[in-house]
């Protein structure tokens, strides 16, 4: 694939579907900052983005069942009937994969959300046919389910599927979209080409926080980076849809933030997000989950610079 091939795929004037993977904030005593979390959810909805809860940005791999249920309750209350997405995380659980997925799907649906299925190492050794059948059985009968491809730089339970598996997933009627988090533009464009050929109404949600311009090539998005400033992402989307030249400096400022926040070690981006939101006065502390990677004390200085570039500070 040449640069000319890539350039030809850009679509001016398109309005992407935007989703933000919500950061779970904490109080000084380590408890969940429920009020601040709900305020951030409402801000995301008001910006026109769909909040996604119990995602990687919300420590889905570190919360216990009680905590995840509490997060779903907070999301249901804050959304007030508006759409939100909820992660179905089963890694480390004992039992049949399909049964485990359907148990978690039921919890999200009962709270009024749309489920997205985190990958599990339980399926890593399966054939293409077996993986597709597992997801088909897990999603069967539900109105809308999303799937998730997650690179191992984010989590060991993640897996980037081969293109045959992705084609099989796209042909499951209940599955309406999939988040792609390889941080590889070419792989994502291959999925967009497959989508256009196999199922044009299927959404490919970019998870590439280092390449947020994937919306220019036909991707929608579900990004942890969008949780830093939902309003600026919404503004960027409007400027792209209207073909305004003002899109360029805003997109550059958002990408600068992404490049800084998602530098190695990548999982520590959650601490960058907490520092950023605390700096803006949106959450009570910059504390993260104790099991999560952290940034150095000077992180606040580079987050302050990012906030100034975005004109939010």
HUZISUL-V36118 format. One record per backbone hydrogen bond with DSSP energy under -1.0 kcal/mol. CO is the residue of the C=O (numbers start at 1). NH is the residue of the N-H. E is the energy in kcal/mol with one decimal. If there is no record, write none. Layout:
# HUZISUL-V36118
CO|NH|E ; CO|NH|E
This chain:
# HUZISUL-V36118
2|6|-2.1 ; 3|7|-2.8 ; 4|8|-1.9 ; 6|9|-1.4 ; 7|10|-1.5 ; 17|221|-2.3 ; 18|50|-2.3 ; 19|223|-2.0 ; 20|52|-2.8 ; 25|33|-2.2 ; 27|30|-1.9 ; 31|27|-3.3 ; 32|34|-1.8 ; 33|37|-2.3 ; 34|38|-2.5 ; 35|39|-2.2 ; 36|40|-2.2 ; 37|41|-2.1 ; 38|42|-2.4 ; 39|43|-2.4 ; 40|44|-2.0 ; 41|45|-2.2 ; 42|46|-2.8 ; 43|47|-1.5 ; 44|49|-2.2 ; 45|48|-1.3 ; 50|20|-2.2 ; 51|85|-2.5 ; 52|22|-2.6 ; 53|87|-2.2 ; 55|60|-2.1 ; 56|59|-1.7 ; 59|62|-2.1 ; 59|63|-1.6 ; 64|68|-2.4 ; 65|69|-2.1 ; 66|70|-1.9 ; 67|71|-2.3 ; 68|72|-2.2 ; 69|73|-2.0 ; 70|74|-2.4 ; 71|75|-2.4 ; 72|76|-2.5 ; 73|77|-2.2 ; 74|78|-2.5 ; 75|79|-2.8 ; 76|80|-1.6 ; 79|82|-1.8 ; 84|114|-2.3 ; 85|53|-3.2 ; 86|116|-1.9 ; 88|118|-2.0 ; 90|93|-2.2 ; 96|100|-2.6 ; 97|101|-2.7 ; 98|102|-2.6 ; 99|103|-2.0 ; 100|104|-1.9 ; 101|105|-2.8 ; 102|106|-2.3 ; 103|107|-1.3 ; 104|108|-1.9 ; 105|109|-2.8 ; 106|110|-2.4 ; 107|111|-1.1 ; 108|113|-2.5 ; 109|112|-1.6 ; 114|86|-2.3 ; 115|146|-2.4 ; 116|88|-2.7 ; 120|123|-1.8 ; 123|126|-1.5 ; 127|131|-2.7 ; 128|132|-2.5 ; 129|133|-2.2 ; 130|134|-2.1 ; 131|135|-2.2 ; 132|136|-2.4 ; 133|137|-2.5 ; 134|138|-2.1 ; 135|139|-2.2 ; 136|140|-1.1 ; 139|142|-2.1 ; 145|176|-1.8 ; 146|117|-2.5 ; 147|179|-2.6 ; 149|181|-1.9 ; 151|154|-1.9 ; 151|155|-1.3 ; 155|158|-1.5 ; 162|166|-2.0 ; 163|167|-2.1 ; 164|168|-1.9 ; 165|169|-2.4 ; 166|170|-2.2 ; 169|172|-1.7 ; 172|175|-1.2 ; 174|145|-2.0 ; 176|203|-2.1 ; 177|147|-1.8 ; 178|205|-2.6 ; 179|149|-3.2 ; 180|207|-2.6 ; 181|151|-2.4 ; 184|188|-1.9 ; 185|189|-2.7 ; 186|190|-2.1 ; 187|191|-1.4 ; 188|192|-1.9 ; 189|193|-2.6 ; 190|194|-2.1 ; 191|195|-2.8 ; 192|196|-2.5 ; 193|197|-1.5 ; 194|198|-3.1 ; 195|199|-1.9 ; 199|202|-2.1 ; 203|178|-2.4 ; 204|220|-2.6 ; 205|180|-2.8 ; 206|222|-2.3 ; 207|209|-1.3 ; 208|211|-1.6 ; 211|214|-1.6 ; 212|215|-1.0 ; 213|216|-2.4 ; 214|217|-1.3 ; 214|219|-1.9 ; 216|11|-3.4 ; 220|206|-3.1 ; 221|19|-1.7 ; 223|21|-1.9 ; 224|227|-1.4 ; 225|228|-1.6 ; 229|233|-1.8 ; 230|234|-2.5 ; 231|235|-2.2 ; 232|236|-2.4 ; 233|237|-2.4 ; 234|238|-2.1 ; 235|239|-2.3 ; 236|240|-2.3 ; 237|241|-2.4 ; 238|242|-1.9 ; 239|244|-2.6 ; 240|13|-1.1 ; 240|243|-1.2 ; 244|247|-1.7 ; 245|248|-1.2 ; 246|250|-1.1 ; 247|251|-2.9 ; 248|252|-2.3 ; 249|253|-2.1 ; 250|254|-2.4 ; 251|255|-2.4 ; 252|256|-2.3 ; 253|257|-1.9 ; 254|258|-2.1 ; 255|259|-2.8 ; 256|260|-2.0 ; 257|261|-3.0 ; 258|262|-2.3 ; 260|263|-1.2 ; 265|268|-1.9 ; 266|269|-2.3 ; 267|270|-1.3 ; 268|272|-1.6 ; 269|273|-2.5 ; 270|274|-2.1 ; 271|275|-2.6 ; 272|276|-2.5 ; 273|277|-2.8 ; 274|278|-2.2 ; 275|279|-2.3 ; 276|280|-1.5 ; 277|282|-2.7 ; 278|281|-1.4 ; 289|292|-2.4 ; 296|299|-2.0 ; 298|301|-1.2 ; 298|302|-1.0 ; 299|303|-2.2 ; 300|304|-2.0 ; 301|305|-1.7 ; 302|306|-2.0 ; 303|307|-2.4 ; 304|308|-2.1 ; 305|309|-2.1 ; 306|310|-1.6 ; 307|312|-2.3
